[in-house]
């Protein structure tokens, strides 16, 4: 199995919220702390680790969505990639500071303060819903998937850590077992699930 280059680790081991916890520890961030978090989130090594463009292409494979909701958008990395391909992009996050950054990076998209478990949109609003390294951080992952199923029509793309012990990323107990994800997806209205192993992460395509 591929090992993560030690030179790459400092830029990629933490998710968005893990970075905030380590950099901040409080809800309101100073400008300096926001800047430091953004630097880490948009580090070129981290972008390569996430395989952003490839993930987005996989999410669009076999469907023709016009709109996408990026749940847990952070600074808008994936929102930006979807926008470049011509989709109408909406993003949500629980940190207003990150939303402000996302609006700067992707001014053509729409961003809102909201959690994955309580999306402020009507039923069947979006063709595609994307959750990038979000589900394992949710206190109620089933609710998050059910909300994704409620507001989406075609597919949910879920980018997650593989369920194995590694020297980087969250500990095993904070990762989601594939069979548990499949069970939750079925309950949320996605009877079909396709797993795409990436270099370091897994992408799950949840279809109706």
N, C-alpha and C positions, 0 to 999 in steps of 0.2 A: 504493500500500500504506500501511497505517496506520503512523504513526511514533509511537514511544513519547514521551509527554510528558516533557520533561527533568525536571520536578518529580517525576515518578514514579520515575525511574531509581534513585536511591539505595536505595529500598525493595525493588526487585524484581530487580535484575540478578543476584543471587547465589542459587544453590540452597542447600539446607541444609548440605551438606558444604563448599561453597565458603565459606559464612559461618563455619563452624567453623574452617576452615583460616586464614582471615584474622583471626578473633577470637582464636584459640587457638594453633594450630600444634603442640599436644601432645594426647595422648589424654585426659588428666584435666583438667577445667575447674574453675576456681574458681566459687563461687556468683555472683560479680559477672559473670564472663564468660558463664556460662550465662544469666543474666538479660538481658545485652545481646544475645545471640544470639536469645533468645526474643522480645525486643522487635522485632527486625528481622523474624523469621519471622511474627509475628502483627500486623505493621503493617497498618492498614486498606487502605493503597494496594497492598500486596503481595497482600492477600486479593482485592481487586478485579481485580488483574492475573491471578491464577490462575483466576478465574471458578469458584470451588469448587463452588457449588451447581449451576451449569449442567453442569459436568463430571460430577458425580455423577448427575444426571438422565440424561445421555447414556449413562453406563455401565449404567444400569438399563433402558434402552429396549429393549423387545422380549423381555426375559427377566424372570423372577420369582425372583430370588435371595433366600435367607433369610440367607445368611452371606457375609461378605467378609473377605479378608485384605488389609490395607494394607501393602505392602512399602515400606520406607524411610519410615516414618510420621512421623519427625521429632517435632514437638510435637503431632501428632494432628489437623492441620487437616482432612484428608479423612476420617479416621476419625470425627471429630466429625460431619461432614456425613452420612456413611452412617448413623451411629447415630441421628441425628435422624429418619431415615426408617424406623426400626424394624428395621434389620438387626442381626444378631449380628456384632459387629466384633472382629477380632483384628488387632493391628499388630505389626510387627517393625522393628527398627532396629539399627544397629551401635554407637550411642551410648547408654549407660545414662542419662546426664544428660537426654537428650531423652525417653527413655522415662518417666522420672520426671515430666517435665512433661506428657507425654501422659496419664499416669494421673490427673493432677490435672484436666486439661481434660475428659477423657472417662472418668470413673470407672466407667462401666458397660461399658467395653470391656476386653479382655485384651491385654496388651502383653508382648513377649518380646525378648530380646537375640538377634539373628540377622542374617545377611547374606542378600541376595537370591539368592545362589548356593548356599546350604546351609540350606534351610528345615526347621525341626525339627518337621515335621508329616507325618502319613501321607498316602498317595495319596487323591486325591478328597475332601479334607477340607472344601474351601470351594466355594461356588457361583461366586463371583466373586473374582478377584485383581486388585488395582489397584497400579500402579507409577507414582507421581507424580514426574516429573523425577529418576528413579533410574537408568534403563537406560544413559544416556550416561555415567554415572559408574562403572558396573560395569567391572571389568577383564575380565570374561568375560560379556558380554551374552547370548550364546547360552545359557550355563549358567543365567543368571537366568531367561530365558524358559522353558527346559526345566523348571526347578523350579516355575515358575508353572503350567506345563501339567500337571505331575505332581500338585500339590496342589489344582488347580482342576478344576471340572467343566463349567462353561458358557462362561465368557468371561474374558479378561484385558483390562483397560483400561490403556493405556500413554499417559501424558501426557508429551510431549517438546517440545523446542525444534524449530522448523522448520529444515530444512536450507538455511540461507542466511546470508550475512554480515549482521550487525547491529551496532549500536553498543552493545549490551547482551547479557548472557547469555554462555555459553561460546563460545570461538572455533570456527570452522567445523570444524576437524579433530577437535573433541571432540563434534560433533553426529552423529546417526545418519542415514545416507541412507535414504530411504523404501524403495528397492528392497532394501537390505540388511536392513532391518527385516522386510520381507515374506518374504525368504528364511529368516531366522532363525525367524520365526513358523511357517512351514510345517514346518521341521525339528522345532520344539517341539510340534507337534500342533495348530496353528491354521491350517487351510487357507484360512480366509476372514478378510479384514482390511478394515475400513472406516475411512477417514480423515475426521475432522471438523475442519476448520480453525476455530480460535478466533481471538480478536482478536490475541493475541500468540503463542499456543502451538498445537500440534496434538494432538488426541486420537485415538488409534488403538484401535479395538475389534477384538480378536482373538477369533474365534469358532471353535467346533469344526466 
